[in-house]
Amino acid sequence: MIFTSLTTMIISVAAMASVAVASDNLIISPMGLPCSPPNTVGCSTIKGWNNDNDFGYLCGPNSIIGDYQDCPCKNCCVITDGVFSC
């Protein structure tokens, strides 16, 4: 019985460690994130994405980001006549 408990504990610790290691490799992307208003373009940032630089995005008809482009700078994304640029 002690052996079973020890085995269960070792397996649980191994599973938790693999989840912790996997979470370090998460890739955050604007693709698929919610946005508003639908069918527009926008500029934003996501902490930890693209070195905290801006990105421009296309907000689709279902208020989900359908496409984006990273900017190489902070606070440089602008929208002019329905088009974003960095």
NORVEN-V976633 format. One record per backbone hydrogen bond with DSSP energy under -1.0 kcal/mol. CO is the residue of the C=O (numbers start at 1). NH is the residue of the N-H. E is the energy in kcal/mol with one decimal. If there is no record, write none. Layout:
[[CO/NH/E] [CO/NH/E]]
//
This chain:
[[1/5/-2.1] [2/6/-2.5] [3/7/-2.6] [4/8/-2.5] [5/9/-2.3] [6/10/-2.4] [7/11/-2.4] [8/12/-2.3] [9/13/-2.4] [10/14/-2.3] [11/15/-2.3] [12/16/-2.4] [13/17/-2.4] [14/18/-2.1] [15/19/-1.8] [16/20/-2.2] [17/21/-2.4] [18/22/-2.4] [19/23/-2.1] [22/25/-1.2] [23/26/-1.1] [30/33/-2.4] [33/65/-3.0] [40/59/-3.3] [42/57/-2.6] [44/55/-1.9] [46/49/-2.6] [49/52/-1.5] [50/53/-2.2] [54/71/-2.4] [55/44/-2.2] [56/69/-2.6] [57/42/-2.1] [58/66/-2.5] [60/63/-1.7] [63/35/-2.0] [64/60/-2.6] [65/32/-2.3] [67/58/-2.7] [69/56/-2.5] [73/54/-2.4] [78/85/-2.4] [80/83/-1.2] [83/80/-3.0] [85/78/-2.8]]
//
